[in-house]
Structures are given as structure tokens and as C-alpha cells.
Amino acid sequence: MNLDKSKKRIAKRSKMGFQGYPQISLTYFGKTNNHANEVAVEFILEENAEAQTERFSSKIDAREDETIQSAIVKMIERSEAKTVIQNETVFIDV
């Protein structure tokens, strides 16, 4: 899938706000706040359920990695997530 198309789909879903469960949260990590070399995708099936987390790493910025962004879109679609939360901030990975 095209990088721009993937990013737009994720952004569109995250702008919808909380729509219920299942929920997917995206959190980006990096050595600086300008470059995210890792993304954590957290899946929560229902309220008060334990989160399942999957991490993807990239040598380039994970937000610009076509493979990672396409995989995230597929995860959202396959899990039938009603809510997508995307943290825009890159958290410093210590």
C-alpha cells in the first residue's frame, strides 16, 4: 500500500475519537523527538482487558516506513478496531 494512503487512513481513524472497543493505540519512540525508529502498537479487545503489544523497528523514521505503516493499517482492518489512538509525540527511548 502507498505510504501516503496508509498515513491518511490511520490519521482519519484517529481523528474520529473514541468509538468503543476493540482499540488500537500507536506510540512512537526514538533517540530524539524528531526521529521515531520504533512504534508500539497496543491492542485492547475490551474495557479493562490486558493490552497486547507489538513493536516494529526501522532504520529510517518509522512514521515514514511504508512497510510499517501498511502493516498498521492491516492490523486495524483485521482486528476491526473501532478506536484508533495515535500519539503524535515521539517519546525519547532511554
Secondary structure by P-SEA (a helix, b strand, c coil): ccaaaaaaaaaaaaacccccccbbbbbbbccccccccbbbbbbbcccccbbbbbbbbbcccccccaaaaaaaaaaaaaacccbbbbcccccccc
